[in-house]
Amino acid sequence: MQPFTLDVFISKRFVSASITHRVTSKQVAVAGTNSNDIKAALRSKSDIPACLAIGRILADRSREADVYTAVYTPRERDKFEGKIRAVVQSLIDNGIDIKVYLN
């Protein structure tokens, strides 16, 4: 069992993602389109390019924290497609090993 989990939250206005340690519940890396440094670089804060940017930034921040693997389990209401899949695929493309468990 991997000690780190990926959490992705997508609303109509924002995209945010974090990698959390399961035992200590400490967030190791966080990225969201609501933060000032990311907000200025994006045209829209909730489209697919924004999701790809969040994945890239989260991958950089998690590598700085020496986290290279994580587990993602979608919530019951989430489908593993579209924007969520873009965030996860961007993390994988940028060197973070994500194991996806679908029910």
Secondary structure, DSSP 8 states (H G I E B T S, - for coil): --SEEEEEEE-SS-EEEEEEETTT--EEEEEETTSHHHHTT-S-SSSHHHHHHHHHHHHHHHHHTT--EEEE---TT--SSTHHHHHHHHHHHTT-EEEE---
